Amino acid sequence: MIPYLLFHTGFFEGKNIAEHEALKPLVVKMVPKLPQQKNDSDCGIYVIKYAEYFINKMLKEMPKIFNIAQVRKHLATQLYVYAKKKQVENYDTDNDWVPKDV
């Protein structure tokens, strides 16, 4: 479903990807023993932390339990520091889809 949605909303336009390639089904792999949220509101934190450990090739070091309040504060601090750095150094985001007046 997701490849069709992306294709029909123009996501692949200008990316030199053939239609049959764009519409290939996504492969979903289940990863056992990952930390899981215990409520309906912390999924974003778990996705962010999983991506962080995955990108750094550290999945085996990923803790089984997170202090969600601490992780939220840390992420908020990281975003704030990044935004201030952008202001101080006066540089723009290189993505066209991000409004420049934000």
C-alpha positions in Angstrom: 0.0 0.0 0.0 2.8 2.5 0.9 4.6 2.2 -2.4 1.3 3.0 -4.3 0.6 5.9 -2.0 4.1 7.3 -2.6 3.8 6.8 -6.3 0.4 8.4 -6.7 1.3 11.4 -4.6 4.3 12.1 -6.9 7.0 11.2 -4.3 9.1 9.5 -7.0 8.9 12.3 -9.6 12.3 13.5 -10.7 14.1 10.6 -8.9 14.7 8.5 -12.0 12.9 5.4 -10.5 11.0 3.2 -12.9 7.3 2.6 -12.0 7.8 -1.2 -11.6 10.6 -0.5 -9.2 8.7 2.1 -7.2 5.7 -0.2 -6.8 7.6 -3.2 -5.5 6.2 -4.3 -2.2 8.1 -3.2 0.9 9.9 -6.0 2.7 8.9 -6.1 6.4 11.2 -7.9 8.8 10.3 -8.6 12.4 13.2 -8.0 14.8 12.9 -10.1 18.0 13.6 -8.8 21.5 13.4 -5.1 20.8 12.3 -2.8 23.6 8.6 -2.1 23.4 6.5 0.7 24.8 4.1 -0.1 27.6 1.4 2.5 26.7 -0.2 4.1 23.6 1.9 7.3 23.6 5.6 6.5 23.6 5.9 4.9 20.1 7.7 7.9 18.7 10.4 7.7 21.3 11.0 4.0 20.6 11.2 4.6 16.8 13.7 7.5 17.3 15.9 5.4 19.6 15.7 2.4 17.4 16.7 4.5 14.4 19.6 6.0 16.4 20.9 2.6 17.4 20.3 1.1 13.9 22.1 4.0 12.1 25.1 3.6 14.4 25.1 -0.2 14.0 24.6 -0.6 17.8 21.4 -2.6 18.0 23.0 -5.2 20.3 23.8 -2.4 22.7 20.3 -1.0 22.8 18.9 -1.1 26.3 15.8 -3.1 26.9 14.2 -0.4 29.0 14.3 3.4 28.5 13.6 6.1 31.0 11.1 7.8 28.7 11.0 11.1 30.6 14.8 11.3 30.5 14.8 10.5 26.7 12.2 13.1 26.0 14.2 15.8 27.8 17.4 14.7 26.0 15.7 14.9 22.6 14.1 18.2 23.4 17.5 19.5 24.4 19.2 18.2 21.3 16.6 19.9 19.1 16.9 23.2 21.0 20.7 23.1 20.7 20.5 22.3 17.0 18.0 25.2 16.4 20.2 27.7 18.3 23.3 26.6 16.4 21.5 27.2 13.1 20.5 30.7 14.3 24.0 31.6 15.6 25.8 30.2 12.6 23.1 31.6 10.3 22.8 28.6 8.0 19.8 27.2 6.2 18.3 23.7 6.0 19.2 22.3 2.6 15.7 20.7 2.1 13.4 22.6 -0.2 10.3 21.3 1.7 11.3 23.0 4.9 9.9 26.6 5.0 12.7 29.1 5.3 10.7 31.4 7.6 10.5 28.8 10.4 
